[in-house]
Amino acid sequence: MAANPVRQPPLQFDLFELDPNSLQLRRSGLPVDLPPQALRILLLLTTRPNDLVTRKEIKDALWPGQSYGDFDSRLNFAIKKLREALDDDAERPRYVQTVRNAGYRFIAPLQACPNAVTNMPPTITPGPAPANSIDGRFARVFSSGLLNQRPLLLGFVLGVAALGLAQRLLNLHPKPVIERVSAIEAKQEQQIRIIGHGLGRHAPFTTVGLDSPDLMVGDDTAYWMAGLIDADRVSEVTVLIQDWSDTLITIKGFSGLYGQGDATQGNWKLHPGDRVRIRVWNPQHENAGFDECVVTVGAGEAVCSK
């Protein structure tokens, strides 16, 4: 029988309680909906209160061994969701302080809650298999004498199989894929169709339990971007979305400062022959990353799938 793991007491700051054992953030005793990556950043910051945690350290902790991907955008988005959950202000922070061009620091007073009751019971591991693995679950069935209770065993096996199938279906597309983009013309109002799969389900930020995917449209030739994924920057040009589903995004045009801006850079508008980069990032799959496609203005539909 393996020894029980050391259980860390929850940490408390203001009305919040962070439980490193159950991986849960609560406010006034109620669970706070927080994306997994944002929660992992909070855990990392609170283990080193008042210390600078660099962006590289966070990147290595969240995406170890990965050498490609838009890590800056993913990290900025996770920090944005963390601040929303904490009702924190980047300019006047109470919890998470930004250290420009370096990283982040957790600045709120922390105290342990040794008498708090966590939601995770002690784990007993039969044999070498981890208690939460499929092998561990079967080991508990056999060691408890349930083998002779065939109806119960059959139900257990079917339940595990259904759970595995559901997990595979949910992660059928581990990252968004842009297959093709309809023609883009040199005008403000137009319909642009982005076709693919794994593009996510668009939802307001107020929707509990669902993070909206992000879309960026950037003119690599005229040097302007619209709908930037980067949470710390503001787009001069806005993308107008007509419809958004897991297989189709329909843009109906651009607004904001489209056609304005610096005249030496093309007034932030589309011109014939411009190279337009379209990028979709879907946080509804934890390690989804992003996909992008480059379209030439006036050259017709672009086929993007690799």
N, C-alpha and C positions, 0 to 999 in steps of 0.2 A: 504494500500500500504506500503510495507516494505521499510525502508530507504536503500539508496544505500550504499554498503560497502565502507569503506575507501580504497582508491586506493593509493598504494605506488609508489613513483617515481622510474623509472628504475635506476639501479646502473651502473656506467661506470668505467672500468679499462682498460687502454691502448686503443686498438682498439675494445674492447668488450663492449657490453651493455647487462645487465641482467635484464629482465623485470619480476618481481615477480607476476604481475597481469596476464599476458598471458602465464607465465611459458615458456619463450623463451629466448634463448641466441642468440645474433646477433654479427657479426663481420663486422665492416665497413658498417653496415646497412643490411647485408645479414644474413639470419637464419643459425645457426650452428647446424648440426645434432648431437644430443646428446641423449643417452639412458635415459629413465626417472629416473632411480636410480642415475646416474651420475649427472643429473641436480638437483635432490633433495639434493645431497651432496653439490653441489656448492651453492645452496640457503642457506643451513645450515651454511656453512663456512663463507659466506659473511654477514650473520647477526651478526657474532661475529668476525670481522676482527682483526687479530693479536692475537687472543685468541686460546688456545689449545682446540680443540674439540676432545674428546676421541673417540676411536673406539666403545666403549660401547654406548656412546651417539648417534653416527651415527646408530648403529645397532638398538637401541630402536626407533629411528625416522623412519627408513626405514622399519623395520619388527617388529612393536609393538606387544607384546603379543606372539610372536613366540619363543618357547624354544628349537626348534630342527632345524637342517639344517646346512650346511657348510657356516656359515655367513662370516668367514674370507675370504674364496675364493671368495664369491660373492662381498664382500666389496673391496677386492683387484682388482677384475676385473673392478668394477665401477670406482675406482680411476684411473686405467690404461686408461679407455676410456675417463675420464675427462681430463687427462693430454694430451692425443692424440688430443682432440678437442681444447685445449688451446695451443698446441705446447709447452708444458712445459717439463722440464727435472727434474727428481727426484733427481739427484745429484746436479744440479745447478738450483734450482727452482726460478721462477719469480712470481708464483702465489700460488701454493699449496706446502707447506713445510711439509715433513714427520718428525714427532717426534717419533723416534724409540721406539717401544714397548708401545706407548701411544696413538697417534692419528695424527691429521693434523691441520695445521694452514694456514689461508689465509693471505699472506704477502704483496700483491700488494696494492698500494694506491687506495682507493675507493672514488668516488664522486657521488652525486645524480644528476639526470637529470630532474629537475622539469618541464622543458618546453617540455619534450619529449612526443610524442603522442603514446599511446599504442593502440593495436589492439582490445581491448575488450570494447564494448560499455557498458554504465551503464545498470545494470540489474534491472528490475522491476518484483517483484514476486507477482502474483495474488493469494491471499489466502495463506494457510500455506504450500503448496507444493513448493519444491525448483524449481527455474526457469529452471534448466537443467534436471530435472527428467521427466520421461514419464508423470506423473500426471500433472506436471507443464505445459508441452507442450499442453496437452488436455485442461487444464484450460484456456490457452491463446486462444485456438480455440473457446471455448464456450463463453468466455467473449467478444470476438471481433465480435460476430454475424456471424461467418462463418458457423454456424450450418445449415443455410438455403441454403448454397452453396454446395449442395451434391456432385457434381463431385470433387470440390476442397477438400472437407472433406474426400472423399473416397481416393483420391490420397495421402493426408496427412497420413491417417491411414495405408495405404499400405506401404508408405515410412518408417514410424516408425517401422512397423512389419518387413520389410526387413532389416532395420538397426539392430534390435534386433537379427534376425536370423544370420546375418553376424557376429555379436559379439560372438554369441554362437559357430559358426563354427570355428572362429579364436581361441577360447579358449577351443576347444573340448578336447585337452590334456593339462591340466594346468601344467603338469610337465613331463619330459621325463621318459619313462618306458623301462627298458631293460628286454625283455622277455626270451631270451636265448643267449648263446655265444657258438660258435663252439669250437671244441677241440683245446687246446693250447699245442704245443709240445716244447721240450727243444732245440730249434734251433733259429737262428737269422732270416732267411728268411722263412716265412710261411704266409699262408692266415688265418686270424682270422676274423670271421663274427660276428658282434654284431647286433642282430635283436630285434626290438621293435617298439615303436611309440613315437612321440614327440621328436625325437632326433635332430630336427632342420635342417636348411639348411646351409651348410658350405659355407663361402664366404670370400674373402680377406678382410683385414682390410680397404682397400680403397673403398669398396662397401658402398655407401651412404644409410643410413636408415636400415642397416641390420648388427647385431652383430653376429659374428660366434660363434657357440657352442664350447665347449671345451671337450677334451677327456684326461683322465689320465689312464695310465696303470702302476700299482705298484706291485712289488714283495714283499709281506709282509714277506716272508721267508728270502730272500737275501738282503732286505733293500735297494732297489733302486726304483726309479720312473721315468717314461717317459711321456712327454707331460703334465707336471704339470699345473693344473688350476691356481695355485697361481702366480699372476703377479709379485711378488717381489722375486721369486726364479727362478733359471735356471736349466733345466733338463740336467743331464749328458747323458742320453739316449734319443734318439728321436724316436717317433712313425712315421712310414711311412704309409700315408693314400692312399689307392687306389681309393675308392669311398665313398661318404657320402650323404645320403638322409635322409628324415624324418623317414624312417623305417629300414634303413640298413646302417651300417658303416663297410667297409671292410679295414682291416689292411693288408699290404703286408710284414711287417717285422719291424726290428729295425735298427737304425744306431747310429751315434754319438760315444759314448764311450762304446757301448755294447761289453761285453767281456773283458773290461779293468777295471780300478779302483782298489780298495783295495782287495787283494786276500783273506783276512780274511772274507770278506763279499760276496764271491762268484763271484768276478770279474764282477759284474753287468750283469749277464746273467741268463737265465732260467735253472732250474734244475728239473728233475723228482720229482714230489711231492710238488713243491713250490706252495704256495697259491698266486694267482695273482688277484689283485683287479682292476676291470674296472669300471670307473666312467664317466658319461656323464652329463654335465651341459649345459642347453640351455637357454641363456639370451633373446631369441626371444619371450619368454613369461615372462613378468616382474617379476612375482612371481613363476617362474617355479621351481627353486631349482635344485636338481640333483637326479640321481638314480645310483645305483652301484650294481655290481654282483661279487662274488668271485668264481674263477675257479681254480681247481687243475690241475697243469701241468701233462699231460699224462693220465688224467682220463676221457677223452671224453667230449662230449658236456655237457654244464651246463644249466639247466633250472632255470631261475632267477625270473620269474614273481611271485608275492606274491599271 
